[in-house]
């Protein structure tokens, strides 16, 4: 039987005590991390960023520091702080870590740096055993789409069409790409095959159905679909509402009734005077006004006054409201 000296027994006791302290510390940091990250799941990433920054500034061992840093990078991207995320992820300790590459790609994508994000996504997507394979493959397809490489994007999405987690999103994005290519046959086929379950996925499928009706030159049907989306906007992403508005405008352009389309957008602007997409909404109004045969000067002046009341005239130097007045008086 092996006999331990008092010194050895004391040393073993210290080691055991230090292991216990380490385990308690890990449990403590896990609880703090969960609490600091909670606002991210609640839709307030800015709060999560502040809490996680305080946590990461502590003198944490590397494993705990990496765990907190991963959540902080996610929160910064969600809070529209991609530049801060890139600075955070530039640390040499994160150079070869897959999740760090993923959040770098996400940050680049947020900055519209498609060409910088694409190789990172593609590197991660190459490992089919990785939990990042699905999101990285989808991300790569999104970057290819943004770069105008639609056929390559469609090819990238094929690997996800039978993935349990990503199949529906991949099918919806494939349908959108076919619509972008004006390929109505394949767009309809993919939409018919898509069994959307969540409210968000069903809403997106309806939106794509409306866009499909447009490329099939059936604007009345398209307007009905888009109007239904706008009547019940609860929970719909802002981008979906914008797409529905633009769909109605495009449908009225097909019908050669642009004045009906501009009424819809003008009403939306009146109801949402602080909408972040006001510049693109005004640009669409420009297109609709140009399509009108003989816009009323009184109507135009009324709209100029309403636009100015929203304090947009100064930000639209040389903007459409003034150009419309010039054209009408010429």
C-alpha positions, 0 to 999 in steps of 0.5 A: 500500500502506498504511503503519502507523507503529510506534505504530499497529503497537504499538497493534494489538499491544496490542489483539490481546494484550488480545483474546487475554487476553479469550478466555483469560479466557472459556475459563477462566470457562467451565471454572470454570462447568462445574466449579461446575455439575457437582453440579447434574447429579449431583443435589446442587444445594446443592453447586452453589449454594456453588460458583456463589456463590463464582464469581459473587462475583468481579469478572466482566464482564457476559456471564460474570456473567450466565452464572454467574447463570443457573446459580446461579438454576437451582441455587437453585431445585433446592436449594429456595431459591426466595427466594434465587433471587428476590433474585438475579434482582431485579438490574436487569441481568436485567430483560428477559432471558427466562431470568431471567423463566423462573427467576423463574417457577420460583421463584414456583411453588416458593413456591406463588405460582401467580398470580405465576408464571403471567403470566411463563410465559405471556409466554415461551410466547407466543414459539414460536421461543424455546427456552423455549416448551416449558417455559414452556407446560408451566409455564403449564399447571401454574399453571392446574391449581394455580389450579383452572382445569383446562379452561384448563390442558388448552387450554394443553397442546394446543400441546405434544401434537405437540412432539417434546420435550414431547408425552409429558409433555403427554399424561400431564398431560392424562390426569391433568387428565381424571382430576381431572375424572372424565372417564374416556373422555378419560383412557383415550383419552389414556393409550392414545395415550401411548407412554411411553419412559423409566422415569419416564414409564412409571411415571407412566402406570401410576400414572394407569392405577390412578387411572383404575380408581378413577374407573371403580369398579374398586378391585381392579384399582387396588390391583393397579397401586398395589401393583406400583408400591410393590413396585419403588419404585427410581427412582420419585419420592417423589410417585409413591409417595405417590400409590400409597399414597393410591390404595390407601387410596381403593380400600379406602374404595371396597371398604368395607375401610378397615382394610386401607388403614390397615395399608398406610399404617401399615407405610409410616410404620414403614418411613419414620419420617422421611418429609417427608409424615408430616403428610398420611399421618396425615391420610389415616389419620384418614380411614381410621380414621373409616371403620372401623365399630368400631376396636379400642381396643387397636389404636388405643392401639398405634398411638398409642404407635408414632406417639409413638415417631416423635416426631410427637405433639408436632407434631400437637397435637390430632392424630388419635391423641388424637381417636381415643382420645376417640371410642373411650372416649366 
